[in-house]
Amino acid sequence: MFYAHSGNGSRRDQSWETVRDHLCYVSKRAACFAEAFGAEEQAELAGLLHDLGKYSAQFQRRLTDRREKSRDHWSLGALAAAKTYGRLGHFPAVAILGHHVGLEWVSNPQSLRQELSFKLTSKPDAYTTEKIEEAKGAQRLFQEDGFTIPKVPKGLYQRHDYVGDMLDIRLLFSALVDADFVETEAHFEGDSKTPRRPRNAGGELRIDDAIAAVEKYRERFSNDSTSVFFDLRQRLFENCVQAGRSSMLGNYTLSAPTGAGKTLAMLAFALEHAKQHGLRRIVLVMPFLNIIDQTARIYREIFSSEHFGDHYILEAHSLASRDTAVERCKSDYDGEDHANWTKIRQRLLAENWDAPIVLTTNVQILESLFASRPFACRKLHRLAGSVILFDEVQTLPPKLAVPTLSALARLSNPSGPYRSTVVFATATQPAFDSLSPRLQELVDKERIVDNLPTWNPSEIVVESKAMFEHASTRVRVAWEERQPRSFDKLADELSQLSQVLCVVNLKRHAIEIATLLAKTAGSVFHLSTNMCTTHRLAVLTQVNKRLNDGQEVRLVATQCIEAGVDIDFPVVYRALAPLEAIAQASGRCNRSGNRPTSRVVVFTLRDNDESGNQRRSAPPGYDFALRTTQNFLTLLREQHGGDLPEIIHSPQRLRDYFKSLYQLSGRDQTVQDDEKELVDAIRAGNFRNVASEYRLISEDALNVLVPYQQAWFDQLLVEATEQGELSPKQIRRWIAMARPHSVSLYRPSDAHNDLYLNLLPIQFGNEQDERQNQQSTEIDWWYPTQIDRCYDERIGLQLAEPQWIM
């Protein structure tokens, strides 16, 4: 008898799992997962062969003797898939190869077979089979166990669309990895009386009930006809409902002004669209955690746990489990030993998105679409048959736009296998379709076997232009950027206003203005990423309360206040910035439209150094877009006799701005320097390099644990430094809990900079040099040593000279 897993339960109450049973369970579940995109036969094949190397004496010895060397038990199955099934076995083989160690190369069927054959014969001690004769014996034992080689008449194959091929492999890989993990879990949750205890499947969308719940929630506000935006919200909602009922699968834009009720309207579109096409899931993607927090409250109010159950809505982001000590990473677990399993049995649905409605972030979904590790890819098969809503899509970094559009075009291609629809929603819609020709850079045009990928979305809102014109009565922009203000003059202006928001581009500007303002006015608040997430959310809560109560409140903030934050000031000052940022800032002014026309003032700061030279006025990466905005404003003034026309409520002018941004940078024509390494990795089919290069948030940062809440700080510090050596899994769990209480800073190039002198590295119970040898770069956390001086209750973290405070 050959076993896949050791005993479960207690020592006296155990049941071991045979290889045959494990392969049967995994193959069936993987096929079920992949059925949504027509690759069930390939997933079944991958499930049957993924642990073929467990038919070996060496692996059986390892189950009873942990001193036995851990060896590769998967490459043999990959070779069998590649040799037997040709092009339809290629992707299953790649998935099998990566299901423990991560995806490596796309390669091609012939070279993959040759490489695997060479490895198995030249390095036998790396594999459980030990000898090539045993490899043949494993296949014989597989057949003697009652298995037959299945037929694979259809499925995913290499199309020579580089992004599409890698995405196809990731979704097949996702089905295999998730099935393997779920079935391993089922075994180790069992005992001799009940050998398997599979988890309950996530709920269904219950589409008619969900549509009724949205309508019921909307009726609560039907009497709010005093708002000037009431009619606008009604029209947007109806537009989205009709579009959801009539639109085909594909990719769409939803362009609507701030305050028009976009959150509810795009949910209505998604539900109607899901009903029309029999889709199974809605995934709402947002750029920032504070937006998720406020949106989750709305969704949970609509879909109450009383009527829809506790797991109808899933929040999948770094703060979702901040109050639980949950082991979230399987990538280190070898899947054989019960003692290891008990360390990670506490789990969240977030690991595989098994819920009808998922709320997540750009980082979670987009980096997963370009990932290589099993844990990151595990939930991707859930995207098939889904409506994927991207809110505030203008936040997508331009350097990642082309690969991202290519991946989403594959997911939402109506003639493709995934039957998903993608929606880009924002008040400032980028002209991403102008980048569509560049998607052809990511295909082998000589060999591609079907249509070239394109990105040409349709607009959902048929009355979009009229809606923006209607919304333009909400605010008027005073363009005063040509007369720079001093810090003192700006602070004096702000002090004369009882409720005002001032948004600037640099943290040091926000600190200086808030400090000056506090000397002459009360109720001054500051908001920037120098404050940890928990601190920022507390400030927003306090500011909103004062606004609603009609009390004085003056908030000085960086860009973190923009892009969907639900806050409503009567006056907003915005430092000159990229045009989309100015438009987003205006969305925090008279947001509900309940005041008379309000004012947004665009200004520049006179910020000179000791020699009288103007200092940097924008953070790294902002400069080009800022210059483009200045040129765009100059051109418009020339065209309109010196005066500026309506801009921020003109979708066409915003579109013209984005097109000029892409044209002036050359991004609409060819690969730019900041894209080159990622594009090269994609063309090479190198999964690991792609995952390394596709980052929405730079890894070149210091993550500083801060004492905003002293009890949390003390607890986390004790866990990290005083409880002995931590495993990589324990470190990752610690990081998940620490994120809400940490601040990220740019890493200075000078190791002797004062920033380093104020910090000591967290040791995690290990010696520093050992810690640096860990595989994960995520564990590079730091903490301030001079606690009382390092974190200010208003400003946040203060470690460095002002030039480091961006």
N, C-alpha and C positions, 0 to 999 in steps of 0.2 A: 504494500500500500504506500502510495506517495502522498505526502501532505504539503499543503500550501501554507498553512498557519498552525502555530502551536495552540495549546488548549486555551479555552476561555474560562470564565467563571473562577471559582476558588480552586485550590489544588485538589480538593476532594470532589469537585463538581465540575469537571471539565469535558469539553468536547473539542477534538481536533478537527480541522477542516481539510478534506482531501483536495488535491490539485484538481481532480475532475469536477468536484462540486464548485470550487471557486471559479474555474474557467467557464462553467455553464452559467453561473449566476451573473458574472461580469459580462459575458457575451450577450446575454439576453437584455440586460439593463442598458448596455452601451448601444445596442441596436434600437432600443426604445427611445433613447435620447437622440440618436442621429436620424430617426425617422422623419423628424421635422424638416430636414434638409436633404432627404433622398439618399442618404449614405448609410442606411441601416445594414446592408450586407457587408460593407467595408468595416463598420463598427463592430459587427458581430465577429468578423474575421479577426480584427485586432484584439477583441476580448478573448477569443479562443487561443490565440497564440502569444499573448503578452507575457505569460509566465511559463513558456514552454521549457525553459532551462531549469524549472523546479523538478522536472523528471530526471533527477540525477542523485547519485549517492552523496556527493559533496554538499548539496543543499540540504538533504535530509539530516546529515550530520550537524549542520549549522543550527537546525531547529532545536536540537537537544544539547548542543555545546556552543555557547556564545563565543568561546575562544576560537572557534573555526572561522577562518577568513571569510569576510563577505565578498561575494563575487557576482559578476554580471549574470543574471538569469533571464535576460530579455532579448539580447541580440540574436540568439538562436531563432526565436520566433519572428523577429524582423527579417532575418534572412529567408526563412520559409515563406513569408508573405511576398517578399520581393521576387524570389525565384519562381514561385508558382503562379502568380497572378499578373505579371507584367505591369502595365501602366496602372491598372486598377489596384494592384498590390503595393504600389509605391508609397502613397500617402499613409496607408495603414502601417507600413514598415517604419516610416519616419516617426509616426505617433508612438509605436511600440518602443522604439529606441529611446524616446524621450520621457516615457511615463514615470521614471524615477529621477532621472538626472537632468531633464530639461531638453527642449528641442535644440538641435545644432545646425543642420544644413538641409536645404531643400534638395540639392544635388539633382540627379536624374536617375531613372530606373537602372540603367546599365552600370553607371559608376557606383551606385549604392550597393548593388549585388557584388561587384568586384571588391569593393572596400570591405564589406562584411565577410566575404569568403577569405580574404587575405588575413584579417584580424583573427578569425576563428582558428586558422591553421598556424599562424605565426606566433600567437600569444595565448596558448591554451590555458595557462595558469591564471588568466584573468577571468575565466568563465567557469560556471558551475560544472560544465560538461567535462572539463579537464583534458579530454582527448576528442579528436574529431570523430572517432568511432562512437564515442558516447553521444555525440551530437546526433548521429544517425539513429542511435538507440533511443534517444528522447522522442524523436518523431515516431518511432515504432511503438513506444510505450503510450504515446498520445493516441495512436490509432487503436491499440489494444484496450485502452480505457473506454472505448466505445465511440470515439470521435471520428467523423468523416470530414474530409476537406470540403467545405461548403462552396457553392457556386457564387460568384460575384458578377452578375450580368451588367451592373450599372454602378455609378457612383462618381466621386470626385477624382479628377485626374489633372495632370500638369497641362495648363493652358498657355503657359509662358506670359501670363500677366503676373509680374513678380509679386506685387502686393496681394493680388487675388489668390495666387497659389499658396502663399504663406498663410493667408487668412483661412483658406479651405483646410489646410493641415491643422491649424490651431483649433478649429471647431471640431474636427474629427478627434484630435488629441484631447480636447475638452470632454467629449463624450466618453472616451476611454478612461481618462483620469478620474472623472467624477464617478463613473460606474465602479471602478476599482476601489475607490475610497468608500463609497456607500456600502458596497458588499463586504469589504473588510470590516467596516464598522458593524454591520449586521452580525457578523460572526462573533466579534469580541464583545458585543452586548449580550450575547447568548450564554447558555450553559448547557449541561448535559440533558436537562429536561426540555429546554427550548433552545436548540442549537443555534438558531438564527433569530434575531429580533430586528428586522428591517425598520428603518425610520418611516414615519408616516409621510406620504407625499404632500407637497404644498397644495394649497387650495386652488380652485379654478377661478377664472375671472368673474363668473356670474354676471354676464354682461348686462342683462336687462335690469337686474337689481342695482348694478352700479350706475347705469344711466338714470334710473329713477332717483337714486340717492343724490346725484349731482343736481337734478332738477329740483328736488326738495330743498337742498341747500341754497340754491339760487332763489327760490321763492321767498326766502327769508329777507332778501334785499329788494324784493320787487316793489316795495312801497317807498324806496329811497329815491323817489323821482325828483327830489330837490337838488341833487347833485347835477352839475352841468355835464358830468360824464355818464349819467344814467343811460341816456339814449345811445351813447357810443358803446357802452358795455353790452347793451342789448343787441346792437347790430353786429358787434364782433362775435358774440356768442352764437348768434343765428348763422352768421357766415361759416363759422367753424363746424356747426352741426350739419349744415347742408353739404359742406365740402367733405366731411367724414362719411356721409352717406353715399356720395356720388363719385369720389375720387378713386383712382386705381392705385395699386401698390406702386411705390416709387419714392422719390425724394422731393421734399417740399420746403418752402419758406413760409413763415408766418410773421408778417411784418405789421406790428401794431404799436401805437404810441403808448408811452408810460401812462398808467392809470386807466387803461382801457379794459382791464380784467383779463389779461393774457393767461394767467395761471389757470383760471377756471375754463376759459375758452379752449385752450389747447388740450386740456383733459377731456372736454366734450368731444373735440375732434377725434382724439385717440379712441375713445370708447365707441363712437359711431363707426369709425373706420374698422376697428377690431370686429365689431358685429357684422359689418358688410362683408368682410373677407375671412371670417372665422379665425382671427388671430387670438393668441393665448396669453399675451403679456403686454404690459405697458411699462416702459423704462423711462423715467424722467431724469435727465442729466443736467446738473447745475455746476457752475464753475467754483462756487465758494460754499464753505460750510455754513455760514450764517444764513444764506439763502435757503439751504436745505432745512435748517431749523424752522424757519417761518413757514415754508411750504409744507413741511411734514405736519405742522399743527393744523393747517387747512385740510389736508388729505385725511388726517385721522378724525377730524370733525365730520367730514363727509362720510367716510367709511368707518363708522364706529365699530369698536370691537364687539359691542353688544349684538350687532346685526351681521357683521362680516367676519368675526373671529379675531383672535389676537395676531395672527400672522398673515393677514390679507395685504398689509403694507410692510415692506422691508426697507429699512434704511441701511444702505451698504456704503459706509464711509468710515474714516478713521476715528470719529467721535462716537460712533453708534454703540460701542461696547465699553465706553470709558469707565463705567462703574462696575465692571465685572472682570475678574481675572481669568480670561479665556485664552487658551492656547489656540491660535488661529492659523498656524502654519503646518502643513503636512510635508513640506518639501524635504525635510530631513528624515522623515520616518520611513523605515524600510519595509513596513507592512507585514512583518512576520511574527513579531514577539509581543505577547500580551502585556508584559511589564512596561514596554515602551508605549503601548496603546493607551494604558490607563492615564498617562500624562496628558493625552490630548483628546480624551473622550468628551469633555465639555466643549460644545461647539455651537456655532451660530448658523442659521440659514444663509447668512451673508456669504458663506464660503461657496455656495453654488446657486444663489439667486432663485431658490425654489419658492417663489411667491408670485401672485398675480400682478402686483404693482411694486416696482422697485424704484427707490429714490437713491441716486448715487451722484458721484462727482465726475468731472472731466478726467481727473487723474485716474480714478478707479476704472472707468470703462475704456478710455482711449489708450492708456498705457497697457491695459490687458490685451487690446486688439493688436499690439505690437510686442507682446511679451514672449518669453521663452520658457519660464518656469511653470511647473504643474499647478501650483497654487494660484498663480495669477491668471492662468488660462482656464481654470476649472469651470467657471460659470459661463463661458462664451457660448456653449451650445444653447443656452436659454434665450439668446438673442434671435434665433430663428423663429419666425412667426410672431414677431413683436412689433409694436409701434415704439420707436425710440425718439424721444423728444429732447432736443438739445436747447436749453434755455440760455439766454445771454451769450449767443454763439460768437459774438465779436471778440470774446476773450481768448479765442484760440490763437496761439502764437503763429504769426505768418510763416515762420520757418518750418512749421509742422503741417501747414495747410494742405500741400499737394499729396503727401502720403495719406493723410487723414481722409481727404476727399476720396482718394482711390479706394481705401478700405470700405468706407461707408457706401460708395457707389456699388461695390460688389455685394454688400449686404442688402441694398435696396433695389438692385437691378430686377425689374419685373420679370425678366426671362431667366433669372438666375435661380439657384436652388433654395434661397433662404426665406423668401416670402415675407420680407420685413419692409417697413416704411420708416424713413428717417425724416424728421422735421427740424429745421433750423429756425428758432423763434428769437426775436429781439426787436427792439425799437430802432436799432441802428444796424441794419442788415448789410454785412459785407458783400462785395461783388465777387463772391467765390467762383461764380460761373465763368468769370474772365480768366480763371486759372485752369479751366477745364482742358484746354489743349495740352497743358503740361502733363496731364495724367498719362499721355502717350510715352513720356520718357520712361515710365515704369513698366513697359511691356517690351517683349522682343517682337518687333513688328514683322520680322521675317518669318516667325514661327507661330504667332498667336493663333489659336484655333477657333476663336469666336470673336464677337464684337469688341472693339476697343472700349475701355471704361470711359465714361463721361460723367460730368456733373452739371446738369442743366435742370435745376429744380423748378417746380411750378409754384406760384404764389397761392396760398389758401384763401387769403382775404381779398375778395373781388373789389371791395370798397376801400382798399388800403389808402389810396391817395386822399380821398374825401375824409377819412378818419383822421389822418395827420393834420389836414387843414382845420378840422373841427378842434383838435387838441391844441392847435397853435394859440388859441385864445387863453390857454392856461398860463403861459409864461411869455415874457418878452426878454430877449437877450440884449444886454448893453455891451457892445464890443469895445472895450476900453483898453485893449492890450497894447496900443501904441504909445500910451503915456504911463511908463513904469511908476509904481508906487514904492515908497520906502516901507520898511516893516512897521515903523512907528505910525505912519499915516494910515496904513491898512488896519492896524490894531485900533486906532482911534475911530475909524469908520465903523468897524464891527461893534465897538463898545456902545455906539449910539443906537444899535438895533437890539430889541429885546429877545428876538428869536431869529437866529441866523446860523447858517452852515457855511463854513469856508473850507474849500478843498484845494490842497496844494500837491505838488509833485514829489517833494522830498520830505523825509521824516524830520530832518533838521529844520526845515522851514516850518513845519507844523509845530515843533517844539518851541521855536523862537516866537512865533505868533501867539501861541497859547500862553506862554510865559508873560509876554508883554500885555496881552489882553487881561490876564488875571490881576494885573497891578491896578487896573482902572475900572474893571467891571466884575460883577459876580456871576455865578452859575456858568463857569467856563469848563468845558470838557474837551478832552483830547482823544483821538482815535488813530492808531497806526499799527502796523505789524511789529512795532517794538513792544507791543502788548500781547500777551498770550491770548489764545482764542477765548478762554473762559472769561478773562478780563474784558475783552472787546464786547462779548455778548452781554455782560453785566452793564457796561456803559450804554449800549444801545437800548437796553430795557429802561434804564433810568432816564435817558434823553427822551425816549418816546412818551414816557409817563408825564414828563414836564410839558412836552408839546401838547399832549391831549388835555392837560389840566390848565393850559393857558399861562403857564409860568415862564419866567425868563430862562432861556437856555441858549448858550453860544457854544457851538461845536466846531473845533478845528480838526480836520481829518486829512489823511492821505487818500489815495485811490481806493483803499479798502472799503470805503463807504458807498462806492458806486456799484453798478451792475446788479440791480434787483433788490437791494436792501430796502425794506419797507419803512421809509421814514419820510416825513412831510414837513418841510420848513416853508415859511412865507417868503424868505429871501435866501438866495444862494450866491456865494462868491466862488468863482472857479479860476484858478491860475491857468494861463494858456497851456493847452495840452493837445494831444491828438483829438481830432474833431469828434470821434466817437465817445471819447471820455467826457468832453464838454456836454454832449447830448445826454450821456448817462447821468452826469451831475444835475442837469436840468430836470431829470426825472425825480430828483429828491425835493423839487420845488413845487409847491401847490399840487402835490401828487394826486390828491383826490378831486381837484378842481372845484373845491367848495369856497375858495376865496376869489376875490376879483383878480384880474390878470396880475401875476406876480413877476418878480424881477430876478434875472440871473445876470450877474456882472462878471465878465471875463476880463482878467487883469494880468499884468506881469509884475514881477518884483524887482526892485533895484537891490541886487545882492552883490556887493563889491567886497573884495578882500582888502587887506591892509594897504596894498599898493594901488588900490582904486580900480582893479580889473574885475570885470563881471565873472562871478563864479558859476559853476555848473548849475543849471536851472531845472534839470530833469534827470531821472535815474538812468542807468545804463540800458541801452536798447530802446529808449524813448526818443532819442534825438532826431532820428530820421523822420519819424511820423510827425514830430513837432514842427520840423522845418517844412514838411509837406503841407501841414495845416496853415502855416504862415504864408506859403506861396499860394495856396488855394484861396485864402482870404484876400490876398493882394489882387489876384486875378478877378475875383468876383467884384471887388471894388472898382476895378478898371472897367468891367463890363456894365456896371450899374451906376456910373457917374459919381463914384466916391462913396456911395452908401451901400450897405450890405443888405441883400434881400433875406427872406426867411431861409434858414439853413437847417437847423436841427429838427424841424418838423417837415422837411422836404426829403422824402425817400430818394428822389432822383438826384438831388445835390449830394446827399450822403453817399449814394452809389458812385457818383462822379469822383468824389473825394477818394473812395477806396480804390477805384480804378487808377487814379493818378498815383496813389501810393504804390500800387503794384508796378505801374509802368515806370515810374521814376527810379525805383529800386532795381528794375529789370526782372523782378520776380515772376512776372507774367510771361517771360520769354525763355528763361533758362535757369539752371541750377545756380543758386547763390552760395557764397562761401559758408554761410551758417547752415546750409542744407546738405552740403556735399557728403559728409561722412555718413549720414543716415541714408541718403540715396545710394551711395556706393554699397553699403551693407545690404540694402534691399535687393539691388541688382545681383549681388553675389549670393543671395539666399542664405545669409548668415544670421540665424535667429538670435544668437547671443549678442552680436554687435548691434543688431537692430534694436533689441531691448535696451541696450546700454545707451544708444544715441537718442531714442525716442523718449524724451523727458519733458513733461510740462513744467516741472519744478527742478531747478538746477540742483544737482547733487553736491556742487561745490559750495557748501554752506555749513555753518556751525549750528547745531541745534542745542540751545541753551535752556536747561531746566530752570524755571524761575519761581520765586517764593510768593507769588500773588496770593495763593491760599497756603499759609504756612504749614497747616496739617498735612495737606497733600504733598507738599515739597519734602517734608520730613519723612513721611511714609515711603515715598518713592526713592529717596536717597538711601534710606536704610535697606530697602529691598535690593538696591543695585550694588551696595558696597559692603554690607555687613552680614549677608546671608550665605556666604561661601560662593564658590565658582558657579556661574550661571551657564546653562546650555544655550545654544543659539535660539532655541524655541522660547526659552524663558526670557531671553533678552528681547525678542520680538514682542512678547506679551507685555513686557515692561514698557517698551516704546509706545505701544498702542495706548496704554494708560497715561503715559507722560505727554503725549502730543498736545492735549488741551492746556497743558501747563508749561509750555515751552515756546521759545521764540527762535526763529531762524535768522541768522545773520550771514552776510557775505563773508567768505573766508579771505582774509587779507593775504596778499602775496608775500609780505614780510613776516617771517616767523617770529621776529623780535618785536613786532608791533605791540603797543599797549593792550590791544585786544586780547592777545595771548597771555600777557602778564597778569591779567585780572581773572584768568580762568585756570582751572585744573581739570584734567580729563577724568571722567567717571571710570573707575576700574572694573566694575561689574564682578568683583571678587577675583579677578585675574590679574596677572602682571600685564602692564601696558603693552609690552612687545608681543605677548601671546594674544592679547585682544586684537591687535592690529592684524594678526595672521588669520583671524576668523574670515570666513568667506563673505559674509554680509557686510556691506559698507554702511548699512543703516545704523550700526551700533556706535557710530562715532558721535556720541553725545557729550556735552560739556555742562559744567555748572559754575555759577559765580561763587567766588570765595568770600568777598566782602558784601554780605547779604544786605546789610542795612543801607549801604550806599548804592547798590547796583540796581535795585528795582524800586521805582517811584510809583506811588498810588495813582498819579495822574498821567505821567509820561511813559511809564513802563521801563523796559530794560535800558540801563545806561552804563555801558562798559568802555566806550572808546571815545576818541576825539571826534568832534562833529563831522569831519570829512567821512568817517565810516558810517555815519547815521544817514542812510540814503532815504 
